[in-house]
Amino acid sequence: MTLPADLPPPDATLYLRPIWFADTPVGLAESDVRRLAGGLIWFQAVEVRWIDGTDASGKAQVPLGLLDRWQAGLSDRQAERIDGLMAGLTASRAPLTLGERIVRFDTPQVMGILNMTPDSFSDGGKHVDAPERAADAGFAMQLAGASIIDVGGESTRPGAAPVWEGDEIERTVPVIQRLARSGIVVSIDTRKASVMEAALAAGAGIVNDVTGLTHDPRALEVVAAAGCPVILMHTPSAGEDPHGGAVRYKADAVVDGAADLAVFDWLEARIAVCLAAGVQRERIIVDPGIGFGKALQDDTRIINNLPMYHGLGVPILFGASRKRIVGALTDGAPVDQRLGGSVALALTAISAGAQIVRVHDVQESVQAARVWRGLRDAALVAG
């Protein structure tokens, strides 16, 4: 193998994207392959990408066996950055222990979506004002293989009207209580601190905030005090409309010279804020926020570069179920005809190492994930 000649400018910020994936590490030298995030995927090289202070960018493909030699030509700050990103890429993700339930991340997990809203873009009105029926739907998702049920009481579709926190609590708490009493792991999909508190008191174990704890000034305090796992999703807006503030990314939506707009940089910064507030790294999950304030080309770039996000060192949740990206890539398929595309996106994310896929169609997604897992196991056995 030849050492790449390209090196970044000394002031450039670096990012690592795992490439050259292998079905099994058997037969490969230990120095030439790494396990991705403790899962069932191995990689043999990284694409080093960089952006300097003038927003000029570059990249180089570096085999793992040559990474130390290539890294020796970097500045001390950059070499430290590489070490940190590699540690993030390769560290096993600690399981979540939630009461008697354990959610493991060495194999992909499915999160089922349970909307208690009248106006969600896909299933609005299906369960609103019917907590018993909604809970039954949650039980069915668990029986179909969902590890987590994500309960939400406010639609985040583009143009949706904000919901008063009291209404959101009234919609979600009765369902959460029923599911939690049965031992089901429940996450509350909300951006309001008071709703988080009510849901956690009712038995929810995870907070899923589409604004990454930026919408409500008390949200971070609530999560830190509860010690609960939190899902930080990227959105360019902390205001009432999580789709607001859409931008044209100067470089791309994965890494960008403007750190407050870059998805990776934004998530990295939010993790740092949570750690400083006392949230344990093992309790943090990130979501790149497909569709939120992003154009189609941004979403596709994020998905194609999803392995890079493992460098953040925390589990990745991926949610694109029935979203407009499916319609955009399939000649405008309506929401109720996006099953195939949704499963395809979920499998793409799983193949990139995403630990959780958030879906409406649990049975089909679980089946796809299990087939994928079976093929990975077979590859390992065959060597």
Order of alpha helices (4+ residues) and beta strands (2+ residues): beta-beta-beta-beta-alpha-alpha-beta-beta-beta-alpha-beta-alpha-beta-alpha-beta-alpha-beta-alpha-beta-alpha-beta-alpha-alpha-beta-alpha
